[in-house]
């Protein structure tokens, strides 16, 4: 896989400060060009971060903050 991913993101969202008991869900997607075979590979990454003590079902609830950096991938 290539180290170059599309689309380029020149502006990142502002930082989020979590208070105890809050959680953040961040999503970003990429399209990678194959180095030798010329094909495309797609990846969706979802990161869940919780601040403070938590329970097993914490991430089944609605996040306090959500950052969506997904873009249209041709």
N, CA, C, O and CB atoms as a CASP TS submission, in Angstrom:
PFRMAT TS
TARGET T0000
AUTHOR 0000-0000-0000
METHOD Language model
MODEL 1
PARENT N/A
ATOM      1  N   UNK     1       0.834  -1.189   0.000  1.00  0.00           N
ATOM      2  CA  UNK     1       0.000   0.000   0.000  1.00  0.00           C
ATOM      3  C   UNK     1       0.871   1.241   0.000  1.00  0.00           C
ATOM      4  O   UNK     1       1.949   1.282   0.594  1.00  0.00           O
ATOM      5  CB  UNK     1      -0.945   0.004   1.207  1.00  0.00           C
ATOM      6  N   UNK     2       0.380   2.216  -0.665  1.00  0.00           N
ATOM      7  CA  UNK     2       1.098   3.483  -0.735  1.00  0.00           C
ATOM      8  C   UNK     2       0.925   4.255   0.571  1.00  0.00           C
ATOM      9  O   UNK     2      -0.049   4.070   1.300  1.00  0.00           O
ATOM     10  CB  UNK     2       0.603   4.324  -1.931  1.00  0.00           C
ATOM     11  N   UNK     3       1.883   5.113   0.842  1.00  0.00           N
ATOM     12  CA  UNK     3       1.751   5.966   2.017  1.00  0.00           C
ATOM     13  C   UNK     3       0.930   7.203   1.703  1.00  0.00           C
ATOM     14  O   UNK     3       0.633   7.995   2.597  1.00  0.00           O
ATOM     15  CB  UNK     3       3.124   6.370   2.542  1.00  0.00           C
ATOM     16  N   UNK     4       0.558   7.377   0.435  1.00  0.00           N
ATOM     17  CA  UNK     4      -0.229   8.539   0.041  1.00  0.00           C
ATOM     18  C   UNK     4      -1.703   8.173   0.026  1.00  0.00           C
ATOM     19  O   UNK     4      -2.098   7.202  -0.621  1.00  0.00           O
ATOM     20  CB  UNK     4       0.216   9.066  -1.342  1.00  0.00           C
ATOM     21  N   UNK     5      -2.506   8.931   0.722  1.00  0.00           N
ATOM     22  CA  UNK     5      -3.933   8.648   0.814  1.00  0.00           C
ATOM     23  C   UNK     5      -4.716   9.850   0.319  1.00  0.00           C
ATOM     24  O   UNK     5      -4.272  10.991   0.449  1.00  0.00           O
ATOM     25  CB  UNK     5      -4.337   8.292   2.264  1.00  0.00           C
ATOM     26  N   UNK     6      -5.875   9.589  -0.246  1.00  0.00           N
ATOM     27  CA  UNK     6      -6.762  10.647  -0.722  1.00  0.00           C
ATOM     28  C   UNK     6      -7.978  10.652   0.183  1.00  0.00           C
ATOM     29  O   UNK     6      -8.289   9.596   0.733  1.00  0.00           O
ATOM     30  CB  UNK     6      -7.169  10.440  -2.230  1.00  0.00           C
ATOM     31  N   UNK     7      -8.653  11.689   0.375  1.00  0.00           N
ATOM     32  CA  UNK     7      -8.349  13.032  -0.100  1.00  0.00           C
ATOM     33  C   UNK     7      -7.391  13.742   0.847  1.00  0.00           C
ATOM     34  O   UNK     7      -7.240  13.358   2.006  1.00  0.00           O
ATOM     35  CB  UNK     7      -9.632  13.844  -0.258  1.00  0.00           C
ATOM     36  N   UNK     8      -6.760  14.765   0.340  1.00  0.00           N
ATOM     37  CA  UNK     8      -5.880  15.574   1.194  1.00  0.00           C
ATOM     38  C   UNK     8      -6.754  16.405   2.133  1.00  0.00           C
ATOM     39  O   UNK     8      -7.824  16.879   1.752  1.00  0.00           O
ATOM     40  CB  UNK     8      -4.937  16.502   0.334  1.00  0.00           C
ATOM     41  N   UNK     9      -6.280  16.567   3.355  1.00  0.00           N
ATOM     42  CA  UNK     9      -6.996  17.378   4.340  1.00  0.00           C
ATOM     43  C   UNK     9      -6.041  18.453   4.830  1.00  0.00           C
ATOM     44  O   UNK     9      -5.133  18.181   5.615  1.00  0.00           O
ATOM     45  CB  UNK     9      -7.535  16.506   5.534  1.00  0.00           C
ATOM     46  N   UNK    10      -6.253  19.664   4.362  1.00  0.00           N
ATOM     47  CA  UNK    10      -5.345  20.741   4.738  1.00  0.00           C
ATOM     48  C   UNK    10      -5.757  21.410   6.036  1.00  0.00           C
ATOM     49  O   UNK    10      -4.916  21.983   6.729  1.00  0.00           O
ATOM     50  CB  UNK    10      -5.275  21.768   3.637  1.00  0.00           C
ATOM     51  N   UNK    11      -7.034  21.347   6.376  1.00  0.00           N
ATOM     52  CA  UNK    11      -7.525  21.960   7.621  1.00  0.00           C
ATOM     53  C   UNK    11      -8.040  20.863   8.529  1.00  0.00           C
ATOM     54  O   UNK    11      -8.858  20.041   8.116  1.00  0.00           O
ATOM     55  CB  UNK    11      -8.645  23.015   7.340  1.00  0.00           C
ATOM     56  N   UNK    12      -7.572  20.847   9.741  1.00  0.00           N
ATOM     57  CA  UNK    12      -8.033  19.870  10.713  1.00  0.00           C
ATOM     58  C   UNK    12      -9.045  20.537  11.627  1.00  0.00           C
ATOM     59  O   UNK    12      -8.978  21.747  11.842  1.00  0.00           O
ATOM     60  CB  UNK    12      -6.849  19.283  11.525  1.00  0.00           C
ATOM     61  N   UNK    13      -9.989  19.763  12.174  1.00  0.00           N
ATOM     62  CA  UNK    13     -10.961  20.355  13.106  1.00  0.00           C
ATOM     63  C   UNK    13     -10.269  20.810  14.387  1.00  0.00           C
ATOM     64  O   UNK    13      -9.186  20.326  14.717  1.00  0.00           O
ATOM     65  CB  UNK    13     -12.083  19.343  13.439  1.00  0.00           C
ATOM     66  N   UNK    14     -10.892  21.738  15.105  1.00  0.00           N
ATOM     67  CA  UNK    14     -10.278  22.218  16.351  1.00  0.00           C
ATOM     68  C   UNK    14     -10.232  21.123  17.416  1.00  0.00           C
ATOM     69  O   UNK    14     -10.976  20.145  17.349  1.00  0.00           O
ATOM     70  CB  UNK    14     -11.048  23.430  16.886  1.00  0.00           C
ATOM     71  N   UNK    15      -9.365  21.299  18.380  1.00  0.00           N
ATOM     72  CA  UNK    15      -9.229  20.344  19.478  1.00  0.00           C
ATOM     73  C   UNK    15     -10.512  20.302  20.300  1.00  0.00           C
ATOM     74  O   UNK    15     -11.251  21.284  20.373  1.00  0.00           O
ATOM     75  CB  UNK    15      -8.027  20.711  20.374  1.00  0.00           C
ATOM     76  N   UNK    16     -10.764  19.160  20.910  1.00  0.00           N
ATOM     77  CA  UNK    16     -11.943  18.979  21.764  1.00  0.00           C
ATOM     78  C   UNK    16     -11.452  18.685  23.172  1.00  0.00           C
ATOM     79  O   UNK    16     -10.589  17.829  23.369  1.00  0.00           O
ATOM     80  CB  UNK    16     -12.876  17.823  21.233  1.00  0.00           C
ATOM     81  N   UNK    17     -11.995  19.388  24.142  1.00  0.00           N
ATOM     82  CA  UNK    17     -11.656  19.149  25.545  1.00  0.00           C
ATOM     83  C   UNK    17     -12.804  18.356  26.163  1.00  0.00           C
ATOM     84  O   UNK    17     -13.955  18.791  26.137  1.00  0.00           O
ATOM     85  CB  UNK    17     -11.404  20.502  26.324  1.00  0.00           C
ATOM     86  N   UNK    18     -12.480  17.190  26.718  1.00  0.00           N
ATOM     87  CA  UNK    18     -13.491  16.333  27.337  1.00  0.00           C
ATOM     88  C   UNK    18     -13.528  16.560  28.845  1.00  0.00           C
ATOM     89  O   UNK    18     -12.490  16.652  29.501  1.00  0.00           O
ATOM     90  CB  UNK    18     -13.211  14.848  27.025  1.00  0.00           C
ATOM     91  N   UNK    19     -14.722  16.648  29.370  1.00  0.00           N
ATOM     92  CA  UNK    19     -14.931  16.689  30.816  1.00  0.00           C
ATOM     93  C   UNK    19     -15.119  15.255  31.308  1.00  0.00           C
ATOM     94  O   UNK    19     -15.442  14.382  30.502  1.00  0.00           O
ATOM     95  CB  UNK    19     -16.169  17.587  31.193  1.00  0.00           C
ATOM     96  N   UNK    20     -14.931  14.982  32.583  1.00  0.00           N
ATOM     97  CA  UNK    20     -15.145  13.627  33.090  1.00  0.00           C
ATOM     98  C   UNK    20     -16.531  13.106  32.701  1.00  0.00           C
ATOM     99  O   UNK    20     -17.534  13.807  32.838  1.00  0.00           O
ATOM    100  CB  UNK    20     -14.977  13.596  34.617  1.00  0.00           C
ATOM    101  N   UNK    21     -16.563  11.871  32.217  1.00  0.00           N
ATOM    102  CA  UNK    21     -17.817  11.239  31.817  1.00  0.00           C
ATOM    103  C   UNK    21     -18.188  11.473  30.358  1.00  0.00           C
ATOM    104  O   UNK    21     -19.124  10.843  29.865  1.00  0.00           O
ATOM    105  CB  UNK    21     -18.921  11.733  32.687  1.00  0.00           C
ATOM    106  N   UNK    22     -17.497  12.346  29.661  1.00  0.00           N
ATOM    107  CA  UNK    22     -17.789  12.601  28.252  1.00  0.00           C
ATOM    108  C   UNK    22     -16.940  11.702  27.359  1.00  0.00           C
ATOM    109  O   UNK    22     -15.880  11.211  27.747  1.00  0.00           O
ATOM    110  CB  UNK    22     -17.543  14.082  27.907  1.00  0.00           C
ATOM    111  N   UNK    23     -17.465  11.507  26.123  1.00  0.00           N
ATOM    112  CA  UNK    23     -16.662  10.751  25.171  1.00  0.00           C
ATOM    113  C   UNK    23     -16.789  11.322  23.779  1.00  0.00           C
ATOM    114  O   UNK    23     -17.764  11.993  23.440  1.00  0.00           O
ATOM    115  CB  UNK    23     -17.067   9.292  25.171  1.00  0.00           C
ATOM    116  N   UNK    24     -15.780  11.037  22.986  1.00  0.00           N
ATOM    117  CA  UNK    24     -15.637  11.572  21.641  1.00  0.00           C
ATOM    118  C   UNK    24     -15.574  10.427  20.643  1.00  0.00           C
ATOM    119  O   UNK    24     -14.903   9.422  20.876  1.00  0.00           O
ATOM    120  CB  UNK    24     -14.383  12.460  21.532  1.00  0.00           C
ATOM    121  N   UNK    25     -16.274  10.588  19.540  1.00  0.00           N
ATOM    122  CA  UNK    25     -16.138   9.638  18.424  1.00  0.00           C
ATOM    123  C   UNK    25     -15.584  10.423  17.241  1.00  0.00           C
ATOM    124  O   UNK    25     -16.143  11.448  16.850  1.00  0.00           O
ATOM    125  CB  UNK    25     -17.526   8.939  18.061  1.00  0.00           C
ATOM    126  N   UNK    26     -14.486   9.936  16.677  1.00  0.00           N
ATOM    127  CA  UNK    26     -13.828  10.588  15.550  1.00  0.00           C
ATOM    128  C   UNK    26     -13.778   9.609  14.397  1.00  0.00           C
ATOM    129  O   UNK    26     -13.333   8.473  14.562  1.00  0.00           O
ATOM    130  CB  UNK    26     -12.401  11.078  15.928  1.00  0.00           C
ATOM    131  N   UNK    27     -14.236  10.044  13.215  1.00  0.00           N
ATOM    132  CA  UNK    27     -14.241   9.185  12.034  1.00  0.00           C
ATOM    133  C   UNK    27     -13.499   9.868  10.896  1.00  0.00           C
ATOM    134  O   UNK    27     -13.649  11.069  10.669  1.00  0.00           O
ATOM    135  CB  UNK    27     -15.686   8.841  11.610  1.00  0.00           C
ATOM    136  N   UNK    28     -12.699   9.087  10.187  1.00  0.00           N
ATOM    137  CA  UNK    28     -11.946   9.581   9.039  1.00  0.00           C
ATOM    138  C   UNK    28     -11.811   8.437   8.032  1.00  0.00           C
ATOM    139  O   UNK    28     -11.662   7.278   8.418  1.00  0.00           O
ATOM    140  CB  UNK    28     -10.537  10.128   9.471  1.00  0.00           C
ATOM    141  N   UNK    29     -11.862   8.765   6.760  1.00  0.00           N
ATOM    142  CA  UNK    29     -11.711   7.736   5.741  1.00  0.00           C
ATOM    143  C   UNK    29     -10.572   8.095   4.791  1.00  0.00           C
ATOM    144  O   UNK    29     -10.180   9.256   4.673  1.00  0.00           O
ATOM    145  CB  UNK    29     -13.023   7.550   4.960  1.00  0.00           C
ATOM    146  N   UNK    30     -10.052   7.072   4.120  1.00  0.00           N
ATOM    147  CA  UNK    30      -8.918   7.241   3.209  1.00  0.00           C
ATOM    148  C   UNK    30      -9.099   6.343   1.996  1.00  0.00           C
ATOM    149  O   UNK    30      -9.781   5.320   2.048  1.00  0.00           O
ATOM    150  CB  UNK    30      -7.580   6.924   3.922  1.00  0.00           C
ATOM    151  N   UNK    31      -8.473   6.751   0.910  1.00  0.00           N
ATOM    152  CA  UNK    31      -8.343   5.890  -0.269  1.00  0.00           C
ATOM    153  C   UNK    31      -6.856   5.791  -0.561  1.00  0.00           C
ATOM    154  O   UNK    31      -6.176   6.808  -0.698  1.00  0.00           O
ATOM    155  CB  UNK    31      -9.152   6.453  -1.519  1.00  0.00           C
ATOM    156  N   UNK    32      -6.351   4.564  -0.657  1.00  0.00           N
ATOM    157  CA  UNK    32      -4.937   4.334  -0.903  1.00  0.00           C
ATOM    158  C   UNK    32      -4.746   3.764  -2.298  1.00  0.00           C
ATOM    159  O   UNK    32      -5.531   2.928  -2.748  1.00  0.00           O
ATOM    160  CB  UNK    32      -4.343   3.389   0.156  1.00  0.00           C
ATOM    161  N   UNK    33      -3.722   4.208  -2.970  1.00  0.00           N
ATOM    162  CA  UNK    33      -3.361   3.670  -4.284  1.00  0.00           C
ATOM    163  C   UNK    33      -2.377   2.530  -4.086  1.00  0.00           C
ATOM    164  O   UNK    33      -1.408   2.649  -3.335  1.00  0.00           O
ATOM    165  CB  UNK    33      -2.753   4.776  -5.206  1.00  0.00           C
ATOM    166  N   UNK    34      -2.641   1.414  -4.776  1.00  0.00           N
ATOM    167  CA  UNK    34      -1.718   0.287  -4.703  1.00  0.00           C
ATOM    168  C   UNK    34      -0.382   0.642  -5.333  1.00  0.00           C
ATOM    169  O   UNK    34      -0.336   1.318  -6.361  1.00  0.00           O
ATOM    170  CB  UNK    34      -2.314  -0.941  -5.390  1.00  0.00           C
ATOM    171  N   UNK    35       0.684   0.197  -4.732  1.00  0.00           N
ATOM    172  CA  UNK    35       2.017   0.551  -5.204  1.00  0.00           C
ATOM    173  C   UNK    35       2.378  -0.165  -6.503  1.00  0.00           C
ATOM    174  O   UNK    35       2.966   0.439  -7.400  1.00  0.00           O
ATOM    175  CB  UNK    35       3.045   0.231  -4.139  1.00  0.00           C
ATOM    176  N   UNK    36       2.036  -1.426  -6.609  1.00  0.00           N
ATOM    177  CA  UNK    36       2.445  -2.214  -7.774  1.00  0.00           C
ATOM    178  C   UNK    36       1.269  -2.644  -8.635  1.00  0.00           C
ATOM    179  O   UNK    36       1.351  -2.614  -9.863  1.00  0.00           O
ATOM    180  CB  UNK    36       3.208  -3.433  -7.329  1.00  0.00           C
ATOM    181  N   UNK    37       0.190  -3.037  -8.005  1.00  0.00           N
ATOM    182  CA  UNK    37      -0.947  -3.569  -8.767  1.00  0.00           C
ATOM    183  C   UNK    37      -1.855  -2.487  -9.327  1.00  0.00           C
ATOM    184  O   UNK    37      -2.665  -2.777 -10.208  1.00  0.00           O
ATOM    185  CB  UNK    37      -1.755  -4.488  -7.899  1.00  0.00           C
ATOM    186  N   UNK    38      -1.753  -1.261  -8.855  1.00  0.00           N
ATOM    187  CA  UNK    38      -2.537  -0.149  -9.391  1.00  0.00           C
ATOM    188  C   UNK    38      -3.966  -0.071  -8.887  1.00  0.00           C
ATOM    189  O   UNK    38      -4.706   0.820  -9.306  1.00  0.00           O
ATOM    190  CB  UNK    38      -2.560  -0.237 -10.858  1.00  0.00           C
ATOM    191  N   UNK    39      -4.384  -0.967  -8.005  1.00  0.00           N
ATOM    192  CA  UNK    39      -5.747  -0.951  -7.483  1.00  0.00           C
ATOM    193  C   UNK    39      -5.904   0.042  -6.343  1.00  0.00           C
ATOM    194  O   UNK    39      -4.940   0.654  -5.883  1.00  0.00           O
ATOM    195  CB  UNK    39      -6.144  -2.337  -7.015  1.00  0.00           C
ATOM    196  N   UNK    40      -7.148   0.183  -5.904  1.00  0.00           N
ATOM    197  CA  UNK    40      -7.459   1.092  -4.799  1.00  0.00           C
ATOM    198  C   UNK    40      -7.832   0.284  -3.568  1.00  0.00           C
ATOM    199  O   UNK    40      -8.372  -0.818  -3.664  1.00  0.00           O
ATOM    200  CB  UNK    40      -8.606   2.062  -5.180  1.00  0.00           C
ATOM    201  N   UNK    41      -7.537   0.846  -2.432  1.00  0.00           N
ATOM    202  CA  UNK    41      -7.915   0.270  -1.154  1.00  0.00           C
ATOM    203  C   UNK    41      -8.581   1.372  -0.340  1.00  0.00           C
ATOM    204  O   UNK    41      -8.122   2.514  -0.358  1.00  0.00           O
ATOM    205  CB  UNK    41      -6.676  -0.337  -0.402  1.00  0.00           C
ATOM    206  N   UNK    42      -9.655   1.047   0.373  1.00  0.00           N
ATOM    207  CA  UNK    42     -10.394   2.042   1.152  1.00  0.00           C
ATOM    208  C   UNK    42     -10.347   1.669   2.626  1.00  0.00           C
ATOM    209  O   UNK    42     -10.351   0.491   2.984  1.00  0.00           O
ATOM    210  CB  UNK    42     -11.863   2.153   0.664  1.00  0.00           C
ATOM    211  N   UNK    43     -10.303   2.683   3.468  1.00  0.00           N
ATOM    212  CA  UNK    43     -10.242   2.454   4.911  1.00  0.00           C
ATOM    213  C   UNK    43     -11.097   3.477   5.637  1.00  0.00           C
ATOM    214  O   UNK    43     -11.038   4.670   5.339  1.00  0.00           O
ATOM    215  CB  UNK    43      -8.788   2.517   5.415  1.00  0.00           C
ATOM    216  N   UNK    44     -11.894   3.008   6.593  1.00  0.00           N
ATOM    217  CA  UNK    44     -12.646   3.874   7.497  1.00  0.00           C
ATOM    218  C   UNK    44     -12.120   3.600   8.899  1.00  0.00           C
ATOM    219  O   UNK    44     -12.095   2.456   9.352  1.00  0.00           O
ATOM    220  CB  UNK    44     -14.208   3.623   7.398  1.00  0.00           C
ATOM    221  N   UNK    45     -11.703   4.660   9.578  1.00  0.00           N
ATOM    222  CA  UNK    45     -11.199   4.534  10.938  1.00  0.00           C
ATOM    223  C   UNK    45     -12.145   5.270  11.877  1.00  0.00           C
ATOM    224  O   UNK    45     -12.473   6.435  11.653  1.00  0.00           O
ATOM    225  CB  UNK    45      -9.751   5.090  11.057  1.00  0.00           C
ATOM    226  N   UNK    46     -12.581   4.583  12.932  1.00  0.00           N
ATOM    227  CA  UNK    46     -13.414   5.185  13.964  1.00  0.00           C
ATOM    228  C   UNK    46     -12.674   5.034  15.290  1.00  0.00           C
ATOM    229  O   UNK    46     -12.305   3.930  15.693  1.00  0.00           O
ATOM    230  CB  UNK    46     -14.845   4.520  14.018  1.00  0.00           C
ATOM    231  N   UNK    47     -12.469   6.151  15.949  1.00  0.00           N
ATOM    232  CA  UNK    47     -11.777   6.166  17.234  1.00  0.00           C
ATOM    233  C   UNK    47     -12.736   6.684  18.294  1.00  0.00           C
ATOM    234  O   UNK    47     -13.287   7.777  18.156  1.00  0.00           O
ATOM    235  CB  UNK    47     -10.485   7.039  17.173  1.00  0.00           C
ATOM    236  N   UNK    48     -12.937   5.908  19.349  1.00  0.00           N
ATOM    237  CA  UNK    48     -13.781   6.305  20.478  1.00  0.00           C
ATOM    238  C   UNK    48     -12.884   6.558  21.679  1.00  0.00           C
ATOM    239  O   UNK    48     -12.087   5.699  22.057  1.00  0.00           O
ATOM    240  CB  UNK    48     -14.858   5.214  20.801  1.00  0.00           C
ATOM    241  N   UNK    49     -13.013   7.741  22.281  1.00  0.00           N
ATOM    242  CA  UNK    49     -12.198   8.113  23.443  1.00  0.00           C
ATOM    243  C   UNK    49     -13.118   8.566  24.565  1.00  0.00           C
ATOM    244  O   UNK    49     -13.969   9.432  24.364  1.00  0.00           O
ATOM    245  CB  UNK    49     -11.173   9.234  23.082  1.00  0.00           C
ATOM    246  N   UNK    50     -12.949   7.983  25.746  1.00  0.00           N
ATOM    247  CA  UNK    50     -13.756   8.331  26.915  1.00  0.00           C
ATOM    248  C   UNK    50     -12.837   8.862  28.005  1.00  0.00           C
ATOM    249  O   UNK    50     -11.722   8.373  28.184  1.00  0.00           O
ATOM    250  CB  UNK    50     -14.570   7.101  27.426  1.00  0.00           C
ATOM    251  N   UNK    51     -13.311   9.862  28.728  1.00  0.00           N
ATOM    252  CA  UNK    51     -12.524  10.445  29.814  1.00  0.00           C
ATOM    253  C   UNK    51     -13.138  10.048  31.149  1.00  0.00           C
ATOM    254  O   UNK    51     -14.287  10.383  31.437  1.00  0.00           O
ATOM    255  CB  UNK    51     -12.450  11.991  29.682  1.00  0.00           C
ATOM    256  N   UNK    52     -12.369   9.335  31.957  1.00  0.00           N
ATOM    257  CA  UNK    52     -12.820   8.943  33.287  1.00  0.00           C
ATOM    258  C   UNK    52     -13.298   7.508  33.338  1.00  0.00           C
ATOM    259  O   UNK    52     -13.210   6.784  32.346  1.00  0.00           O
ATOM    260  CB  UNK    52     -13.919   9.853  33.747  1.00  0.00           C
ATOM    261  N   UNK    53     -13.809   7.086  34.502  1.00  0.00           N
ATOM    262  CA  UNK    53     -14.328   5.727  34.662  1.00  0.00           C
ATOM    263  C   UNK    53     -15.456   5.463  33.664  1.00  0.00           C
ATOM    264  O   UNK    53     -16.233   6.359  33.336  1.00  0.00           O
ATOM    265  CB  UNK    53     -14.827   5.505  36.105  1.00  0.00           C
ATOM    266  N   UNK    54     -15.531   4.237  33.196  1.00  0.00           N
ATOM    267  CA  UNK    54     -16.527   3.898  32.178  1.00  0.00           C
ATOM    268  C   UNK    54     -17.146   2.536  32.453  1.00  0.00           C
ATOM    269  O   UNK    54     -16.672   1.786  33.307  1.00  0.00           O
ATOM    270  CB  UNK    54     -15.897   3.916  30.783  1.00  0.00           C
ATOM    271  N   UNK    55     -18.194   2.230  31.730  1.00  0.00           N
ATOM    272  CA  UNK    55     -18.863   0.934  31.817  1.00  0.00           C
ATOM    273  C   UNK    55     -18.744   0.240  30.461  1.00  0.00           C
ATOM    274  O   UNK    55     -18.428   0.891  29.466  1.00  0.00           O
ATOM    275  CB  UNK    55     -20.367   1.096  32.239  1.00  0.00           C
ATOM    276  N   UNK    56     -18.994  -1.076  30.403  1.00  0.00           N
ATOM    277  CA  UNK    56     -18.847  -1.803  29.143  1.00  0.00           C
ATOM    278  C   UNK    56     -19.733  -1.270  28.006  1.00  0.00           C
ATOM    279  O   UNK    56     -19.376  -1.424  26.838  1.00  0.00           O
ATOM    280  CB  UNK    56     -19.158  -3.253  29.373  1.00  0.00           C
ATOM    281  N   UNK    57     -20.868  -0.655  28.316  1.00  0.00           N
ATOM    282  CA  UNK    57     -21.768  -0.205  27.244  1.00  0.00           C
ATOM    283  C   UNK    57     -21.647   1.296  26.944  1.00  0.00           C
ATOM    284  O   UNK    57     -22.513   1.853  26.270  1.00  0.00           O
ATOM    285  CB  UNK    57     -23.204  -0.528  27.617  1.00  0.00           C
ATOM    286  N   UNK    58     -20.609   1.948  27.422  1.00  0.00           N
ATOM    287  CA  UNK    58     -20.439   3.392  27.207  1.00  0.00           C
ATOM    288  C   UNK    58     -20.520   3.758  25.740  1.00  0.00           C
ATOM    289  O   UNK    58     -21.209   4.712  25.381  1.00  0.00           O
ATOM    290  CB  UNK    58     -19.110   3.859  27.774  1.00  0.00           C
ATOM    291  N   UNK    59     -19.831   3.019  24.884  1.00  0.00           N
ATOM    292  CA  UNK    59     -19.755   3.383  23.478  1.00  0.00           C
ATOM    293  C   UNK    59     -20.981   2.938  22.678  1.00  0.00           C
ATOM    294  O   UNK    59     -21.003   3.066  21.454  1.00  0.00           O
ATOM    295  CB  UNK    59     -18.515   2.790  22.871  1.00  0.00           C
ATOM    296  N   UNK    60     -22.000   2.416  23.365  1.00  0.00           N
ATOM    297  CA  UNK    60     -23.268   2.096  22.702  1.00  0.00           C
ATOM    298  C   UNK    60     -24.244   3.264  22.802  1.00  0.00           C
ATOM    299  O   UNK    60     -25.331   3.219  22.228  1.00  0.00           O
ATOM    300  CB  UNK    60     -23.894   0.831  23.316  1.00  0.00           C
ATOM    301  N   UNK    61     -23.860   4.299  23.526  1.00  0.00           N
ATOM    302  CA  UNK    61     -24.697   5.492  23.672  1.00  0.00           C
ATOM    303  C   UNK    61     -24.272   6.541  22.639  1.00  0.00           C
ATOM    304  O   UNK    61     -23.308   6.335  21.901  1.00  0.00           O
ATOM    305  CB  UNK    61     -24.595   6.071  25.121  1.00  0.00           C
ATOM    306  N   UNK    62     -24.976   7.633  22.591  1.00  0.00           N
ATOM    307  CA  UNK    62     -24.641   8.732  21.677  1.00  0.00           C
ATOM    308  C   UNK    62     -23.427   9.479  22.213  1.00  0.00           C
ATOM    309  O   UNK    62     -23.397   9.829  23.393  1.00  0.00           O
ATOM    310  CB  UNK    62     -25.848   9.704  21.498  1.00  0.00           C
ATOM    311  N   UNK    63     -22.420   9.733  21.367  1.00  0.00           N
ATOM    312  CA  UNK    63     -21.229  10.427  21.855  1.00  0.00           C
ATOM    313  C   UNK    63     -21.527  11.875  22.252  1.00  0.00           C
ATOM    314  O   UNK    63     -22.407  12.519  21.681  1.00  0.00           O
ATOM    315  CB  UNK    63     -20.140  10.399  20.793  1.00  0.00           C
ATOM    316  N   UNK    64     -20.792  12.365  23.221  1.00  0.00           N
ATOM    317  CA  UNK    64     -20.909  13.759  23.634  1.00  0.00           C
ATOM    318  C   UNK    64     -20.405  14.681  22.523  1.00  0.00           C
ATOM    319  O   UNK    64     -20.980  15.740  22.272  1.00  0.00           O
ATOM    320  CB  UNK    64     -20.124  14.007  24.942  1.00  0.00           C
ATOM    321  N   UNK    65     -19.326  14.265  21.864  1.00  0.00           N
ATOM    322  CA  UNK    65     -18.731  15.025  20.765  1.00  0.00           C
ATOM    323  C   UNK    65     -18.506  14.073  19.596  1.00  0.00           C
ATOM    324  O   UNK    65     -18.184  12.902  19.799  1.00  0.00           O
ATOM    325  CB  UNK    65     -17.387  15.711  21.202  1.00  0.00           C
ATOM    326  N   UNK    66     -18.674  14.568  18.386  1.00  0.00           N
ATOM    327  CA  UNK    66     -18.435  13.755  17.193  1.00  0.00           C
ATOM    328  C   UNK    66     -17.660  14.587  16.186  1.00  0.00           C
ATOM    329  O   UNK    66     -18.081  15.689  15.833  1.00  0.00           O
ATOM    330  CB  UNK    66     -19.774  13.243  16.577  1.00  0.00           C
ATOM    331  N   UNK    67     -16.537  14.070  15.725  1.00  0.00           N
ATOM    332  CA  UNK    67     -15.754  14.726  14.678  1.00  0.00           C
ATOM    333  C   UNK    67     -15.850  13.844  13.439  1.00  0.00           C
ATOM    334  O   UNK    67     -15.450  12.679  13.457  1.00  0.00           O
ATOM    335  CB  UNK    67     -14.245  14.953  15.118  1.00  0.00           C
ATOM    336  N   UNK    68     -16.376  14.406  12.385  1.00  0.00           N
ATOM    337  CA  UNK    68     -16.562  13.664  11.132  1.00  0.00           C
ATOM    338  C   UNK    68     -15.647  14.246  10.054  1.00  0.00           C
ATOM    339  O   UNK    68     -15.930  15.296   9.477  1.00  0.00           O
ATOM    340  CB  UNK    68     -18.053  13.713  10.672  1.00  0.00           C
ATOM    341  N   UNK    69     -14.559  13.548   9.798  1.00  0.00           N
ATOM    342  CA  UNK    69     -13.640  13.973   8.748  1.00  0.00           C
ATOM    343  C   UNK    69     -13.775  13.093   7.508  1.00  0.00           C
ATOM    344  O   UNK    69     -12.884  13.077   6.659  1.00  0.00           O
ATOM    345  CB  UNK    69     -12.201  13.943   9.260  1.00  0.00           C
ATOM    346  N   UNK    70     -14.880  12.365   7.400  1.00  0.00           N
ATOM    347  CA  UNK    70     -15.084  11.547   6.199  1.00  0.00           C
ATOM    348  C   UNK    70     -15.301  12.455   5.000  1.00  0.00           C
ATOM    349  O   UNK    70     -15.951  13.495   5.110  1.00  0.00           O
ATOM    350  CB  UNK    70     -16.290  10.582   6.378  1.00  0.00           C
ATOM    351  N   UNK    71     -14.767  12.068   3.876  1.00  0.00           N
ATOM    352  CA  UNK    71     -14.895  12.816   2.633  1.00  0.00           C
ATOM    353  C   UNK    71     -15.379  11.888   1.540  1.00  0.00           C
ATOM    354  O   UNK    71     -15.286  10.666   1.654  1.00  0.00           O
ATOM    355  CB  UNK    71     -13.557  13.472   2.238  1.00  0.00           C
ATOM    356  N   UNK    72     -15.893  12.479   0.487  1.00  0.00           N
ATOM    357  CA  UNK    72     -16.293  11.708  -0.690  1.00  0.00           C
ATOM    358  C   UNK    72     -15.037  11.152  -1.357  1.00  0.00           C
ATOM    359  O   UNK    72     -14.124  11.906  -1.693  1.00  0.00           O
ATOM    360  CB  UNK    72     -17.118  12.589  -1.691  1.00  0.00           C
ATOM    361  N   UNK    73     -14.991   9.855  -1.546  1.00  0.00           N
ATOM    362  CA  UNK    73     -13.844   9.200  -2.180  1.00  0.00           C
ATOM    363  C   UNK    73     -14.269   8.705  -3.552  1.00  0.00           C
ATOM    364  O   UNK    73     -15.128   7.830  -3.663  1.00  0.00           O
ATOM    365  CB  UNK    73     -13.303   8.020  -1.304  1.00  0.00           C
ATOM    366  N   UNK    74     -13.680   9.256  -4.584  1.00  0.00           N
ATOM    367  CA  UNK    74     -14.082   8.884  -5.944  1.00  0.00           C
ATOM    368  C   UNK    74     -13.765   7.457  -6.253  1.00  0.00           C
ATOM    369  O   UNK    74     -14.041   6.988  -7.358  1.00  0.00           O
ATOM    370  CB  UNK    74     -13.418   9.767  -6.953  1.00  0.00           C
TER
END
